[in-house]
Amino acid sequence: MDTLPGSPDPAVESFIATSPKVELHLHLVGSASAATLTELAERHPEVDVPHAAEDLKSFFEFRDFPHFIGVYSTVNDLVRTPADVTTLLVRAAEDLASHQVRYAEVTVTPVMHEMRGLPPGGLVEGLDDGRRLAAALGVELAWIYDIPGEHGQPAAERTLRLALEQPPDGLVGFGLAGAEEGVARPDYAWAFEQAVAAGLHSVPHAGEGDGPHSVRAALDDLRAERIGHGVRAVEDPALVAELAARRVPLEVCPSSNVCTRVFERLEDHPVAALVEAGVVVTVNTDDPHMFGTDLSEEYRRLSATFGFGVRELAALVVNGIEASFLPAARKRTLVAEVAGVAAG
């Protein structure tokens, strides 16, 4: 029987529901659901955040990217103890497992937690406990320590020191996030050079709140192996061609980009154009509950908006697996499983 116009494709729905997935761009604080935020807010009533679901919905209506950064910072105030970190991770792992996510690289900003009174040892304790408990749920977690760009060079120095001297188990990457416009990527080259020399992967944000020159700097100055977002590279066709030729993956977060007003509508998002150009596009959520999404929903929205069928969705899932920092044997196992699901 043919699918009715506008109705979900059963084959697509089945694939999304059953295929194993990975998540490469997920922020620890941004992973919090409304229920998790309420739980943390009850622990820390001194932090002024809404408790009711409807109020949280309004709280997460972002005017622009700077407004989003401000809201994110407020939510970060709720993470004050190792137990808070563990709670975030267990709830996130429950969410991820429900969408068949087997592995996630979670972005953690240790400087921001330290500024809220959570010492580095406490953060590591919470991460280690959360990682152990997530594994029991079938989700392997790894970490990316990132510099909050709006806090400048002192934050870079502190993040690097913590990454090199007090790393949690499972630390795989080093990033640069937060405010992008006005935060010159070349200024952080020294930190990335040392992180890469120590064996960490370079995964800076670029091409979200700023234009293609930011992506260029991430490639040339920060030695990016993957780029967080990167979608505004589309403004420079030569750069897009280079990303495709060099097979540099982009961690694309479609709903995030709409919610933070990088693009007005999902229909305006360049994800399909990037795929068509041969760029290695991976699909991610960024801060799922803040943006009213989850990883299954991201694939579903791409299918509905751009006509991606099972073949195209499977290719995106495989891109994520291949772009991850999993061991090669684990990647092969997951890719084979995706192929089996896609074949029906």
HELIX and SHEET records of a PDB file:
HELIX    1   1 PRO A   10  THR A   18  1                                   9    
HELIX    2   2 VAL A   29  SER A   31  5                                   3    
HELIX    3   3 ALA A   34  ARG A   43  1                                  10    
HELIX    4   4 ALA A   53  PHE A   59  1                                   7    
HELIX    5   5 PHE A   65  ASN A   76  1                                  12    
HELIX    6   6 PRO A   82  SER A   98  1                                  17    
HELIX    7   7 PRO A  110  MET A  115  1                                   6    
HELIX    8   8 PRO A  120  ALA A  136  1                                  17    
HELIX    9   9 GLY A  149  HIS A  151  5                                   3    
HELIX   10  10 GLY A  152  GLU A  165  1                                  14    
HELIX   11  11 ARG A  185  TYR A  188  5                                   4    
HELIX   12  12 ALA A  189  ALA A  197  1                                   9    
HELIX   13  13 PRO A  212  ASP A  220  1                                   9    
HELIX   14  14 VAL A  231  GLU A  235  5                                   5    
HELIX   15  15 PRO A  237  ARG A  246  1                                  10    
HELIX   16  16 PRO A  254  CYS A  259  1                                   6    
HELIX   17  17 LEU A  266  ASP A  268  5                                   3    
HELIX   18  18 VAL A  271  GLU A  276  1                                   6    
HELIX   19  19 LEU A  295  PHE A  306  1                                  12    
HELIX   20  20 VAL A  310  ALA A  323  1                                  14    
HELIX   21  21 ALA A  328  ALA A  343  1                                  16    
SHEET    1   A 5 LYS A  21  HIS A  27  0                                        
SHEET    2   A 5 VAL A 101  VAL A 108  1                                        
SHEET    3   A 5 GLU A 140  PRO A 148  1                                        
SHEET    4   A 5 LEU A 171  ALA A 177  1                                        
SHEET    5   A 5 HIS A 201  SER A 202  1                                        
SHEET    1   B 4 HIS A 205  ALA A 206  0                                        
SHEET    2   B 4 ILE A 227  HIS A 229  1                                        
SHEET    3   B 4 LEU A 250  VAL A 252  1                                        
SHEET    4   B 4 VAL A 281  VAL A 283  1                                        
END                                                                             
